[in-house]
């Protein structure tokens, strides 16, 4: 068996052999120490610090070599800055920092905040510390003053909720740096969390009343040989299912009689939101459309209806051909649906509303009412074309979102067009009942 010792000195003993082994051990220990120091220095020295260090070395060499006092002064100034930076890193913060989010889900415009807590478990006062808290795309500096022994400092940082979306909050990072920015040491305390900003919704009438009920009706007038709603009996005709023969009527009349049923309409509601940037004038118009679609979808989910909410899939930037597919948003609970709506955004390359209607009409079976939520850039011809892409018997409602527009309703063949200028206009438009 061989090891490092046998490879170095073989079977030799004595002072010389032990000296060789000792030198190798010291060399390896020094190498590990140098590597550790190098990693520590590389972790705290910034790009500006390396630049100043290089200029300091060059200034000393050039200044003393050519006798340039001004250059030597520059070198000593860099050396002083390096000493100040090293002193700034002396010591270590003993604070225990935590971060809590009272609410992980809020609506647009609702107040939200994150609580940062700094505890000092030691018997000595802490030194002032600056914490960095990433909130979305921004960075908030949280100044922690001197915390008394066994004391606690609490700071509440507001979270911006003016726009919907998913905001990454944290992690909380402690920062120690010199005034110039030559060195910087970071210590991560808390893990990253998320705040989901839901679109603003409005309470609309139940989908079992109002306009939706008017459009769905109670039952169709189509007759079917098999369904739930019994209609009447008639004489047997070639091709009828023998299982539908009504034997009592057959015995009374002496001729084969079969049962006739009435087709019942399935209560399946579809909400399709257009996400093409060519269908909207600006961002505010799209946000109004998202809120309208979210209001319709969550109301249907709360009513326990069968509901499908879809948006167009995006076509990748370098794709060879358009992507003809839809993305279905989860409708298990209203919260899951609003979480999905928080991430919906405009797309440059996606299907227009007519193609979205064609795909959802083909894939979703038993649709009774379909809502197409679009922007004001979509004209009436495009909406009528989209309405024709649904199966016969489906009532199509186009919700055209145009901020500050006068609300109005237009009824054309097989299509109802609702124009809303504010989200509350959707509630008023859907409130119309069958008795009105």
PyMOL commands that set and color helices and strands:
alter all, ss='L'
color gray80, all
select helices_A, chain A and resi 4-9+15-44+47-66+69-88+210-216+242-244+247-253+277-279+283-302+334-341+353-363+380-388+423-430
alter helices_A, ss='H'
color red, helices_A
select strands_A, chain A and resi 95-101+105-107+113-120+129-135+138-144+152-158+165-177+184-188+193-198+223-224+229-235+257-262+268-273+306-312+326-329+369-375+395-401+408-412+415-420
alter strands_A, ss='S'
color yellow, strands_A
deselect
rebuild
show_as cartoon
